[in-house]
Amino acid sequence: MRSHNKQSSSGEPALRRAVRHPKRLEMLGYLTGEGTGIDEAELAEALGLNLSLVKYHLKILQSAGLVVSVDREPGASEHYVAA
């Protein structure tokens, strides 16, 4: 089991940083219902967000251990689900 107590560069625990932003909470809620996963572009479209913003927030959620990428076919885009 991974520890979710990583510290960010500001000294704030990664988990706290990940859940304090409303868009990340919205993304996490959406991913919770996606059993097979969703790629970044689909998530951006579903939530009405810019793709680069989705990528940024997914990176933070992954660092906190709240989101994982799921294995797909070789060459397929990465898909994400709530951990």
C-alpha positions in Angstrom: 0.0 0.0 0.0 1.3 3.4 -1.0 1.6 6.2 1.5 -0.5 9.2 0.6 1.5 11.5 2.9 3.9 12.9 0.3 4.7 16.5 0.7 4.5 19.1 -2.1 7.2 21.6 -2.6 5.2 24.0 -0.4 5.3 21.4 2.4 1.6 20.6 2.1 0.7 16.9 2.0 -0.1 15.8 -1.6 -3.5 14.4 -0.6 -4.7 17.6 1.0 -3.4 19.6 -2.0 -5.2 17.3 -4.4 -8.6 17.6 -2.8 -8.7 21.3 -2.0 -9.3 22.3 -5.6 -13.0 22.2 -6.7 -12.2 21.1 -10.3 -10.1 18.2 -9.0 -13.0 17.1 -6.7 -15.3 17.3 -9.7 -12.9 15.2 -11.8 -12.5 12.7 -9.0 -16.3 12.4 -8.7 -16.6 11.8 -12.4 -13.8 9.2 -12.5 -15.4 7.3 -9.6 -18.3 6.4 -11.9 -16.0 5.4 -14.8 -15.3 1.7 -14.2 -13.4 1.1 -17.4 -11.6 4.4 -17.5 -11.7 7.5 -19.6 -9.0 9.3 -21.5 -7.9 12.9 -20.9 -9.8 14.3 -24.0 -13.0 12.6 -23.1 -12.8 13.8 -19.5 -12.1 17.4 -20.7 -15.1 17.3 -23.0 -17.4 15.7 -20.3 -16.5 18.4 -17.8 -16.2 21.3 -20.2 -12.5 21.9 -19.3 -9.4 22.7 -21.3 -7.3 19.6 -22.1 -4.1 21.1 -20.6 -6.0 21.9 -17.4 -7.3 18.3 -17.2 -3.8 16.9 -17.7 -2.4 19.2 -15.0 -5.1 18.2 -12.5 -4.8 14.5 -13.3 -1.1 14.7 -12.6 -1.8 16.1 -9.1 -4.5 13.5 -8.4 -2.1 10.7 -9.5 0.6 12.0 -7.3 -1.8 11.8 -4.3 -2.7 8.3 -5.2 -6.4 9.2 -5.9 -6.3 8.4 -9.7 -4.5 5.7 -11.6 -4.1 5.0 -15.3 -5.4 1.7 -16.5 -3.6 -0.6 -19.0 -5.0 -0.4 -22.5 -4.0 -1.8 -25.8 -0.6 -0.8 -27.1 -0.8 2.5 -28.8 -4.1 3.5 -27.2 -4.4 6.7 -25.2 -4.0 6.4 -21.4 -7.3 6.0 -19.5 -7.8 7.0 -15.9 -10.0 5.8 -13.1 -10.4 6.7 -9.4 -8.0 4.6 -7.3 
